[in-house]
Amino acid sequence: MMLTLNQCKDILKETGKKYSDEQVQAIRDFFYKMASINVQYIKEKLSGNEQKSHIVHTGVNG
């Protein structure tokens, strides 16, 4: 379930900065993409398929 723009705005207000709707959407999209990459990485680690890890994480193992 994706957070609404209003929910994201409420969270971002805590920083004391104001963002446009476009900025809030870009920030939300960025964090959802990062979360997706991390979920996939964890699934691959748990399944023992380290060879299929994303190039983003190649430095983690050495």
N, C-alpha and C positions, 0 to 999 in steps of 0.2 A: 504494500500500500504506500503510495507516494504522498508526501506531505504537500498540502496546498500552498500556494504562494503566500496566503495570509499567515499560515502557520510559520513559514520560513521567515517572513517579515517580522513576526513577533519574536522569534529567536534572535534574529539579527539586530533588532532594536536594543538588545541587551548590551551590544558593543558601543552604543551611543552614536552610531553612524546611521545615516539614511541612505537607502539604496532605491534605485528605480525598479519597476517591475521587471525590466529586461535584465538588470544586474542580479536581482534575486533569482530569477529563473536560471541564469548562467551559473550562479553559485550552487544552486540546488542540483542542476544537471551534472556539474563537476563532481560533487560529493556522491551522487548516485553512481556515476561511472567508476569512481575510485572504490566504492563499496563493492561493485560488481567484480572488479579486477581482484580484489582481496578475497571475495567469496570463492571465485574460481581457483585462485591460488591455494586456498585452504583445502578445497575439495580435492585438488590434485595431490597435495601433500598427504592427506588422509588416505587416499587410494593408492599411494605408493608410486604414482606416475611422475616422479620428479623430472624425468626427461622431457615431459610435455609442458613444463612450466613456461610461463610467458617470459619473453626476453627482458621485460621490465624487472624481473626478479632474479636474473642470472647471477647478480653479484651477491645474493644472499648466501649461496652455498660455496662461495669462494671464487 
